[in-house]
Amino acid sequence: MSSYDAFLSEKRQVDDLVKKGYIMTASKGTLDGDVVEFENKMTSDKKTIRLTHPDSRKYFTTLYIKQQEQMTE
């Protein structure tokens, strides 16, 4: 898998969870990537994914900042 394909795969995982109503609740950076926790506020279902591609990690951070801004408005 090319580096770009790896990024797209991880980006799709994040986008799919967000579309399904999950919000990002926590993130922990490790040497193996960022472990991101999501929670669906309607069902209280929790999901965890690991983002290893640097661009995926940047994408997640951007979405997380936007999410936090929306929650404080």
PyMOL commands that set and color helices and strands:
alter all, ss='L'
color gray80, all
select helices_A, chain A and resi 3-19+54-72
alter helices_A, ss='H'
color red, helices_A
select strands_A, chain A and resi 22-30+33-40+46-51
alter strands_A, ss='S'
color yellow, strands_A
deselect
rebuild
show_as cartoon
